[in-house]
């Protein structure tokens, strides 16, 4: 693993965990809320695309959303 940085919500409306590792960057956005009021965490995986060192995702999308199951009442 190369780098892990935590950015608190002072600058953004959410917290971010930024991870740089072999082959990719992973950003985890914490403390988001969907339009319907459910809490949400978003995981973004960005494959490295440097000249001579290119990585690919095998399947799935760029973003994965982890969403609260029940809508708050």
QUISULZI-V713909 format. One record per backbone hydrogen bond with DSSP energy under -1.0 kcal/mol. NH is the residue of the N-H (numbers start at 0). CO is the residue of the C=O. If there is no record, write none. Layout:
# QUISULZI-V713909
NH & CO
NH & CO
This chain:
# QUISULZI-V713909
1 & 19
2 & 19
4 & 17
6 & 15
14 & 29
15 & 6
16 & 27
17 & 4
18 & 25
19 & 2
20 & 23
23 & 20
24 & 45
25 & 18
26 & 43
27 & 16
28 & 41
29 & 14
31 & 39
33 & 37
36 & 33
39 & 31
40 & 65
41 & 28
42 & 63
43 & 26
44 & 61
45 & 24
47 & 22
49 & 52
52 & 49
54 & 47
63 & 42
65 & 40
67 & 38
